[in-house]
Amino acid sequence: MTARRIDSIWLIGGLSLMAVLIIASWFMLIKPKYAEADGEREQAGTIAAQVSTLKSKYSQQQKRAENLDQYMTELATYQAALPQSSNNNSIPAFLRELQTLGTKLDVDVSGYSAAEPETSDDAGAVTELPITLNAEGKTTNLSKFLKQLQNTQPRAVLIDSASLTIDSPSEASVTLGLSAFITASETVDLDELKKDLEEAS
C-alpha cells in the first residue's frame, strides 16, 4: 500500500512538474515568439503599404517625366508672356517681335514709345508697361495684325486704346495704346531646369 502511495505521489509530482514546465515554456519561450511574429507581420504590412505608396509615386513621376517636354514648352510660353523685370524689361525684344509681325502681314509698325512702369491694381507682383505705337497698312492687314497682337505673339499685352485714321478706301493707320506686363517674381533658366529634372529622374 505504501509503495503504491509513493508511486502515486511520484506520478502526481511528475505530472505536476510537466504541467509547470509546459506552462513555463509557453510563457517564457512560445508566447514571446508569437508576439515577435505578430510584430514582424505588422511591420511587414507597414512596409508593404509603404512600398505600394512609393510605387504609386514612382508611377506618377514617370508619367510626369513623359510629359516633361510639354511642361517645359508651357513654362517657356508663360515666361515669354510675362518676363521678369529687368533694366530694359524685354521691351527691345518685344518691339522687334512687333516689327517682324508687321513685316509678315505687310503692315508698317513704327513710332514706338514706352512710359515708366506702373504697378498693376490687379496683382501686386505684376507691373504694367504703357506702350504707344503706330501701324499703317491695308485695313484687312491691320485687322490681322491686331488679332495676332492680342492672341498670337508671345508677350502678354492688353490693348487699352486704339485710334483709327482712314487714309484711303483700302489703307488706314492706327495708333495703339498698349499695356505689356512684367513680373517681380523670379523666373527660371529653362535649360538648367530641364537638366536638373532629367538628372533627378
QUIVENGI-V284317 format. One record per backbone hydrogen bond with DSSP energy under -1.0 kcal/mol. NH is the residue of the N-H (numbers start at 1). CO is the residue of the C=O. Records with the same first field share a line. If there is no record, write none. Layout:
# QUIVENGI-V284317
NH->CO + CO
This chain:
# QUIVENGI-V284317
5->1
6->2
7->3
8->4
9->5
10->6
11->7
12->8
13->9
14->10
15->11
16->12
17->13
18->14
19->15
20->16
21->17
22->18
23->19
24->20
25->21
26->22
27->23
28->24
29->25
30->25
31->26
33->29
34->30
35->31
36->32
37->33
38->34
39->35
40->36
41->37
42->38
43->39
44->40
45->41
46->42
47->43
48->44
49->45
50->46
51->47
52->48
53->49
54->50
55->51
56->52
57->53
58->54
59->55
60->56
61->57
62->58
63->59
64->60
65->61
66->62
67->63
68->65
71->67
72->68
73->69
74->70
75->71
76->72
77->73
78->74
79->75
80->76
81->77
82->78
85->183
91->88
94->90
95->91
96->92
97->93
98->94
99->95
100->96
101->97
102->98
103->99
104->100
105->101
106->103
107->102
108->136
110->134
113->132
115->130
118->128
120->126
126->123
127->182
128->118
129->180
131->178
132->113
133->176
134->110
135->174
136->108
137->172
139->170
142->138
143->139
144->140
145->141
146->142
147->143
148->144
149->145
150->146
151->147
152->148
153->148
156->81
158->179
160->177
161->177
163->175
165->173
167->171
168->171
172->137
173->165
174->135
175->163
176->133
177->161
178->131
179->158
180->129
182->127
183->83
184->125
193->189
194->190
195->191
196->192
197->193
198->194
199->195
200->196
201->197
